[in-house]
Amino acid sequence: MQIQKFEQSGFIITGDNGYKLAIDIGNKTNLEALENINVDAMIVSHIHGDHFHLENILKLNPTKLYLNTECLEVLGEEALNAEIIKIKTGDVLDVDSFKIVVFTVDHGPNVSVPVENLGFEIVVDDQKIYFCGDLYNASNLNVLDMQIDYLLLPVGGYYTFSPVEALNFAVQFKSVGTIIPMHYEKNNFIDPATCDEFVEIAKDLFVVEKH
């Protein structure tokens, strides 16, 4: 299994069998960065443009596209080659060798939308990946008994966890193999230096991979 990070909160996870799942590759990722990349499936956490961007979806050309209600409403009648599957909190998805559990994420008070904001627990090739989405308030999440191989964790603040808040959440897990910080590219109130700040305060407790 391999994880490739793109700008903001975008990832492509490739299973050992070569199957590629894209997550939230939005408008912070230039089309040029996606040249000659195709994926088998794509899943989107919520409607904001840095996570859900039609041009990038078309460029990646997934066979299957997993979207919540708000994203589907924006998509409208747009012609896509993909099979479009509606997702919601509580769904358990079998996507080739990937098993994905969908859960609700609290985006906090600094956004008016979305109503639906999702995170994903992903298991592939005996590796467990926890994609937090745009997580601001974790009071609805109980992770005390969870053992995670990869934690994909927002650290940029304002719309999501700050570095300190992200670390406070990470230490709640029973165990975490590797943390990959995300959602720190400049975007209105976000300072990219928050990534380095998180690495500095977390490095004695966790393996942190900055991409």
N, C-alpha and C positions, 0 to 999 in steps of 0.2 A: 504494500500500500504506500502511495506517495501523496503528499499534500503540497500543492502549489498555491501560493498566495498572490492575489491581485490587490489593486488599490482599495482602500476603505475596508470593506468586509467581504471581499470576493475571494473565492477559493475554487480550485478544481482538485477533486480527490479521485485518484486513479487506483482501482482495485488491482490485485495481483493478476487478474484475468484480463486486464486492459480496459475494463469498463470505466468510463469517465462521468463523474457527477459534478456539475457546476453548482455553486451556491452564490447568490447575491452579487453577481458581477455587474455592477451598475455603472453610472455615468462618470465615475472617477477613473475608470479604466478606459484608456484610449483604444479605439478600434485597431490601431497598429499593433498593440500588444497582444491582440487576439489573432493575428495573421497566422494562417495555417493550423489553427486550433479548432477542432470540432469536438463536441461532447455528445455522450449518449443520452444524458438526462440533465435537467436543470431544475432546481427548486429555489423559490424566492420567499424570503421571510416577511416582507411587507412592501408597501406601495411606494415608499420614498425613492427618488431617482438614483440615489447612490447605491441602491440595492436592486431596483427594478428599472431596466432600461431597454426599450424595445430594440434599438439598433444593435446592442450587444447580444441580445437573444438571437436576433436574425443572423448575426455573424457567427455565433457558436453553433447554430443550427441543431439544437437538440432533437432527438426523436421523441422524447417525452418531456413535458413541461408541467411542473407542479406549482399551482398558484392558489392563493386564497381569494375570497369573494371580491375584495376591493381591487385587487390586481386584475381579476377577470373583468370587472366592470370597466376599468380603464382600457383594457385591451380591446373590448368591443368586438367589431367584426374584422379586425386586422387578420390578414391571411398569413398563417404560419404552416410550416410543414409538420410541426410537432403535434402529437396527441396531447391534448390539454386535460390535466386531471385536477379537479378542485380539491383543496386540502383545508383542514381545520384542526384546531386543538383536539388532541386525543387520538388522532389518526395514527395507525401503525402501517407503514408503507414497506412493501417488499419491492425493491427496485434492483433487479438483477441480484448481485451478491450483497447489496446494501440493505440493511434494515433501518428504517428511519421512524423515530417516534416524535410526533409534533407536540409542542407545548406552548403555552402562552407566555409572552415576555412583556413586562411593564416598561414602556418607553419613557415614562416620566411626564412631568408637567410642561416641558418646554416645546411640545409639539401639539398641534390641534388634531392632526391625523397621524397615524392610522388608528382605526378602531381595532383592527386585527394586526397584531405584531407577534411573530412566531420565532421560536427557537427549535433546534433539532438535536436529538440524540441519535447518533449514527453509529452503527456497528458494521464493520467490513473487515474481512480477513482477520478476525479475532481481535481487532483494534476498536476501542470505543472512543468516539469523538463527540465532544459536547460543544455545539455551536450556539453561543449565547444570543446571537442577533443583537439588536440595539437595546441591551439590558441596562436599565437605569435603577430599578428598584427590584430587589430579589426576594422581597418578603413573602411572595407566593411560591417560592421554590425551596424544596427540601432536598439538599444534596449531601447530607451528612453521611449517608451509607454508600455513596457512589464512588466507584473506582474508575478513573478516566485516564486513558492513554494520552489524549490530546484535548486541551481546553482552548478553544478559540474565543478570546476574551476581549471585549471592548474596553479601551483605557482612556479615550480622548476627553471625557468629561462633557458637561452641559446637557447633551442629548442622551448620554450613556454614563456608565461608571467613570469616575475619575481614577487616576492610578491607585490612590489609597483605597478607594471603594472596591476596585477590581481585586486588589490583593486581599482585602477582607473577605471577599466572596470566595476567592480561590482556596483559602485556608479552611473553608468549611467542608470541602470534599474529604472523603476518607483517604483518597490518594489521587494525585495528579502526576502523570508522567512528564509531559511537556506542555508549556503554555506558549501559544502563539498570539501576541497582542494584535489587535485590529481596531479599526474605526478611530484612527488618529491622524489621518490626512486632513489638511486644512479645509475647513468647511464652516464658514461663518464664525462660530465661537470656539472652534477647536484649534488647539495649538499642537502642531506635530511633535513638539518637544515632550509631550506627555508620554510618548512611547519610551524614550530614553529614561524618563523619570520612573516609569513602571519597571523597566529592566533593572534599574539601580536598586530599587527597594525590594524587588522580588528575587534577585539573583542568589541570595544566601539560602532561600527556601525552596526554590524551584529551578528546573531547567527551563530557560526562556529562550525561544528562537525568534529573533527579530528578522522579518523578511522585508 
